Amino acid sequence: AVLVMVASVSFLIYRGLADTSVYYMTVSELKTSSLGMQIGSNQTVRVGGLVVDGDINYNQRDLELRFSIKDESNPGEVIQALYKGAKPDAFEPEIEALLEGTYDMGKNLFQAETLLVKCPSKYESETTDDYKQEAGK
């Protein structure tokens, strides 16, 4: 009985982890890797990149945000993205974005269920050389 219970719990843990595990890739990895080609239309994946300047279209009435992201290390690799929801306040060109959703390689379209953006540097605290010198005393 104990063996059956341990096997059942192990199976449930395995299934839970398999269902919630998500791959993370850069734009280049998503477009060029064999893993990117194997991703099914129902498999969730995370991709990160920079928002392309001049390619942002937000329909506030339908809460539909269309944009492109590019790879930081290989700016020639770009994918189109569609996110349905409110546009984050910090969302702007050339900001780092992390998307979670599904990718259609044939259409080069990423359907994002989650959109996270890195806060711009204007929100980071500034330390001056004078302050650093005072702290060192």
N, C-alpha and C positions, 0 to 999 in steps of 0.2 A: 504494500500500500504506500509506503514511504517512497519507494522508487518511482511509482506512478505519479505521486504528487510532485516530486522533484523534477521529473521529466515534463510534467504539465507546466510547472512554473517556468522552467527553462525555455520551453517552447513559446510561452506567452511573452517572456522578456525578449527573446529573439525576434518575434513578429513585431513587437512594439518598436524595437530599435530599427528594424528594416523598414517599417512604414514611415518613421519620422526622420530617418537619415537623409541628408540632402547633400549633393555634390556642390562644391564651390569651385568656380573657374573664372579665369579672365576671359575677356572677349575673344582673344586669339585662340585660347584653349577650346572654347566652346565651338568656334567655327572650324577649326582645323584638326582637332584631335579625333581619334577613333571613338573616344567616349562620347564626344558631341554628336557623332553620327549614330551612335547606338541609343541615344536618349529618345525614349518614346514620347508621344504627345501627351501622355498622362503622367510622366515622371517629372517630379519637381526638381529644380536645379537652382543654384544661386550663382549669379554672375555680377562682377563688379567692374566699373570703368568710369570714365569721365563723360559728362554730358556734353554733347556736341553743340557748339555755339551756332545759332541760326537755324536749328532744326527742332524747335520746341513749339508744339501746338496744343494749347489747353482749351477745351470746351467746358467752360464753367457750368453751363446749364446741364449738360449730361455727365459732368465730372469725369471727363475722359482726357487723359494726358498722353499725347503721342510725342516721342522724342527719340533720339539716337544716342547710343553710348559708344565710346571708342576705348580701345586698349591704351593704357598709359604708356607702356613700353613700345607699342607698335600702333601708332595713331592711324595707320591705314586700315586696320581691322575695325569695322563698324557694324553694329547690329541695330535694327529698329526695335523700339519698345512701345508697348501699349499698357497703360495703367489706368484702371477705372477706380477713381476715388479722388479725394481732395488732394490738391497739389501741396506738398510740404512747403512751408514758408521759406526755408533755406534753399529750395530748389532753384538753381540758376545755371547758366552755361559754365563749363569747365569745372564743375564741382564733382566730387567723387560720389557715385551712387551705387547702392547695392540692391539688386533686384532678386526676388524669389518668385519663381513661377515656372512656366513651361516654354519650351523653345521649338519653333517650327522651322527646321533648317531649309526646307523648300522655299518658304516665304521670307526667310531671314527675319522673322518676327518673334520677339520675346513677349509673351503675355504675362505681365507681372501681377501677382496677387499681393505682393508686399514691396514697398518702395521705401528705402532708407537713404538719407543723404548725410554726408559728413558736414558738420558745422563749419562754416567758413572761418578763416583765421581772424576775422574781425571780432569774433567772440572769444578768442583766446586772450588770456591775460598778458599784459606787456610788462616786461621788467627792463628797467634802464640800467646802464652801466653804473650810474650813481647809486642806485638802490643796491646793486650787487656789491659795490664797494662798502656801503654802509653795513650791509649784512655780514661782510667779512671781518669787520672790526671786532 
